Amino acid sequence: MNAEWLLQTSVSFGFVMVFATVFLAFWRLMRGPSLPDRVVALDMMTVAIVAFCGLAAVRSGDSAFLDVALALALVGFLATVALARFAERQVLRKEQQEDET
């Protein structure tokens, strides 16, 4: 068994798993039912796309994909934090409205 063949087979299997993950996360993003479910699904899609960039870097041998993965991971983290703060404020606002009535 050739090491190159094993690497290419593993990367191909990784691509299939990443595509399945993105599909399932997109399904959860569309279906919901709540905002936290959608935030987690979006974060999961971001992580899967970062993994896709890593696999593309391994397959092509081009390290530019790793730069893209790093930038996407940072943006995804910031987006998740922002959406979590938005969800928290939304809950606090709803509690304040209930207290006023």
N, C-alpha and C positions, 0 to 999 in steps of 0.2 A: 504494500500500500504506500502510495506516494504522499509525502507531507503536503505538497502543493494541492493535490486533489482533496485531501482532508480539510485543508483551510478553505478552499473554494466551496466545498460542500457545506461546511459549517456556516460560512458567510451567507450562502444561499438559504439555508434553513433559518438563519437569523433574520433575513429579509422577510421571509414568509411570516415569521412570528411577529415582526414589527408591523407588517401590514394588517395582520389579524388584530393586533392590539389597537391600532389606530381606528380600524373599523368598529370594534366593540366600544371603544371610548367615544367615538362619534355618535354611535347609537345611544349611549347613555347621555351624551350632551344634548341630543335632540329630545329624548324621552323625559329626562328630568328625574323625578318630579319636582325636586326643590332646588333652590339656588346652590346650596352646598354640594349637591350631587353634580351639578353642572360645572362648578369650580374644580372639583376633583377630577372630573372627566377631562376638562381642558388641560389641567396640569399633567394628567396621564398622557394625553396626546403630545404635549410638549416633550415629555421625557422620551416617548417613543420616537419622535422625530429627531431628537438628539442622538438616540441609539442608531437611527437610520444614517445620520451623518457619519457616525463612527464606523458603521459597516461599510459605507461608501468609501471612506478613507482607507480602510483595509483592502477593499477590492481594487481600488484604482491606484493605491500607493501614493496618493496626493495628500499632503498634510493640510492643504487649504480647507478641506472638509472639517478638520478638527477645529480650526478657527471659527468656522460657521457654527459648529456644535457648541463651542464655548459661549459665543455671543448669544445664541438662541437659548441656552440654559440660563444665562443671566437675565435675559428679557423675560423668560418664562417664570423665573423665580419672582421677579418684581411684579409681574402681572398677577401671580397667585397671591402675593401679599396684599396688593391693592384690592383685589376682589374679596379677599377675606376681611379686610377692613371695611369695605363697602357692606358686606353681609352683616358684620357686627353692628355697624351703625344703623342698618335697617332694622335689626332686632331691637336695639335700644330705642329707636324712634317709635317702634310699635308698642313697646312697654310703656313709654312716656304717655302715649296717646291713651292707653288703657287706664293708666293712673289718673289722668285728667277727667275721665268720664265716670 
